[in-house]
Amino acid sequence: MSGSADEAVRQGAGGPCRVGRPVDDSARNGADGVATPVEAPAIACARTVVGALLAAGVREAVLAPGSRSGPLAYVLTAADRDGLLRLHVRIDERTAGFLALGLAKASGRPVPVICTSGTAAANLHPAVLEASAAAVPLVAITADRPAALRPSGAHQTTDQRRRVGAAVRGFAAGEASWP
């Protein structure tokens, strides 16, 4: 990532995930005609999400990394490096969920726990239920498959939109556009 995470978050904040950087040739070529990289839509979306988390007062985040949550991991790592938040990385999603719950309970601030799709997200369910019962500001962010691939019958394909039911106070879904 070029520049600081703060700059990256400012650039990504304010726009919906569906809106990425331009992909036409004029955006790829600088004034000197040399090709410049165009940001992937998933990274732009991750910048938007992390920018919104920071604006909501998030100062700690917990990540259980996986392939689908890679763009979020990338932006969160940069934000940690730049001192915008403290990132905790855990391999096990259940452990990650309960760490985020404890951090949120101790601080009174919202703490996101981020994981990949499928059964990884199901492992957050116990912590989500505990947070709901205790009114703790836990934010579960799961990186799901693109909508077209959800009903494919592939392994670890689950309907994340209905996973936790009444235990959540709100739900939002977004999808990074692909060129």
C-alpha positions in Angstrom: 0.0 0.0 0.0 1.4 3.4 -0.9 1.3 6.1 1.7 0.0 5.8 5.2 -3.0 3.7 6.2 -4.6 7.0 7.3 -4.4 8.3 3.8 -5.6 5.0 2.5 -8.6 5.1 4.8 -9.4 8.7 3.8 -9.3 7.7 0.1 -11.6 4.7 0.7 -14.0 6.2 3.2 -17.2 7.7 2.1 -17.9 5.6 -1.0 -19.8 2.4 -1.2 -17.9 -0.8 -1.7 -19.4 -1.2 -5.2 -17.5 1.9 -6.3 -13.8 1.2 -7.0 -11.0 3.1 -8.7 -11.3 3.9 -12.4 -10.2 1.1 -14.6 -9.9 2.8 -18.0 -6.6 3.4 -19.8 -6.4 7.1 -18.8 -6.4 6.0 -15.1 -3.7 3.5 -15.7 -1.2 5.8 -17.5 0.4 8.8 -15.9 1.3 12.0 -17.7 4.5 10.4 -18.7 2.7 7.5 -20.4 4.0 5.0 -17.8 1.4 2.5 -16.5 0.3 3.1 -12.9 -1.4 0.4 -10.9 -5.1 0.6 -10.4 -6.4 -0.4 -7.0 -8.4 -3.6 -6.8 -12.1 -3.2 -6.0 -11.7 -5.5 -3.0 -9.0 -3.3 -1.5 -11.1 -0.2 -2.1 -14.0 -1.9 -0.3 -11.7 -2.9 2.6 -10.5 0.7 2.9 -14.2 1.9 3.1 -15.0 -0.7 5.8 -11.9 0.1 7.9 -12.5 3.8 7.5 -16.1 3.4 8.8 -14.8 1.3 11.7 -12.3 4.0 12.7 -14.9 6.7 12.4 -17.1 4.6 14.8 -14.4 4.7 17.4 -12.8 1.3 16.8 -9.3 1.2 18.3 -8.8 -2.6 18.5 -9.6 -5.3 15.9 -9.3 -9.0 15.9 -8.5 -10.9 12.7 -8.7 -14.7 12.0 -7.2 -14.5 8.5 -8.5 -16.5 5.5 -8.4 -16.2 1.8 -11.6 -14.2 1.4 -10.7 -11.7 4.2 -7.3 -11.0 2.6 -8.1 -7.4 1.5 -9.4 -6.6 5.0 -6.3 -8.2 6.6 -4.1 -6.1 4.3 -5.7 -2.8 5.2 -6.0 -3.6 8.9 -2.3 -4.5 9.0 -1.4 -1.1 7.5 -3.7 0.7 10.0 -2.0 -1.2 12.9 1.4 -0.3 11.5 0.4 3.4 11.3 -0.9 3.4 14.9 -4.6 3.9 13.9 -5.7 0.7 15.7 -4.2 -2.3 17.4 -4.6 -5.5 15.4 -4.8 -8.9 17.2 -4.3 -12.0 14.9 -5.7 -15.4 16.0 -5.7 -18.5 13.9 -8.9 -19.9 15.5 -12.1 -18.1 14.8 -13.8 -19.1 18.1 -10.8 -17.7 20.1 -10.8 -14.6 17.9 -14.5 -14.1 18.7 -14.0 -14.3 22.4 -10.9 -12.1 22.4 -12.9 -9.4 20.6 -15.8 -9.9 23.1 -13.4 -9.4 26.0 -11.7 -6.3 24.5 -15.1 -4.8 23.8 -16.4 -5.5 27.3 -13.3 -4.1 28.9 -13.2 -0.9 26.8 -16.9 -0.2 26.1 -15.9 0.5 22.5 -17.0 -1.6 19.5 -14.4 -4.2 18.5 -14.7 -6.0 15.2 -13.7 -9.6 14.7 -13.0 -10.4 11.1 -12.9 -13.8 9.4 -13.4 -15.6 6.1 -16.6 -17.3 4.8 -18.3 -20.6 5.5 -17.8 -22.5 8.7 -15.2 -20.0 9.9 -18.0 -17.5 10.4 -20.1 -20.1 12.3 -17.3 -20.3 14.9 -18.1 -16.7 15.9 -21.6 -17.6 16.9 -21.0 -18.3 20.6 -19.2 -14.9 21.0 -22.0 -13.2 19.1 -24.6 -14.7 21.4 -22.6 -13.7 24.5 -22.2 -10.2 23.2 -25.9 -9.9 22.5 -26.9 -11.1 26.0 -24.5 -8.7 27.7 -25.1 -5.8 25.3 -21.4 -5.7 24.4 -20.5 -3.8 21.1 -19.0 -6.7 19.2 -18.9 -6.3 15.4 -18.7 -9.5 13.3 -17.3 -9.0 9.8 -17.3 -12.1 7.6 -15.9 -12.1 4.1 -18.4 -14.1 2.1 -18.2 -15.5 -1.4 -19.6 -13.3 -4.3 -23.4 -13.6 -4.5 -23.3 -15.7 -7.7 -21.2 -18.4 -6.0 -23.3 -18.7 -2.8 -25.9 -21.2 -4.1 -23.2 -23.3 -5.9 -23.1 -26.2 -3.5 -19.3 -25.8 -3.0 -17.8 -26.7 0.3 -18.0 -24.2 3.1 -20.8 -22.3 1.3 -23.3 -21.2 3.9 -25.9 -18.5 4.1 -24.1 -16.0 6.3 -27.1 -13.6 6.1 -29.2 -15.8 8.3 -26.5 -17.4 10.5 -27.0 -15.5 13.8 -30.6 -14.4 13.6 -32.0 -12.3 16.4 -28.6 -12.2 18.2 -27.4 -9.2 16.0 -28.6 -5.6 16.3 -28.0 -4.9 12.7 -26.8 -6.5 9.5 -25.3 -5.1 6.3 -24.1 -6.8 3.2 -21.8 -5.3 0.5 -19.9 -6.7 -2.4 -16.8 -5.4 -4.1 -17.4 -5.1 -7.8 -15.1 -7.0 -10.2 -13.8 -5.5 -13.4 
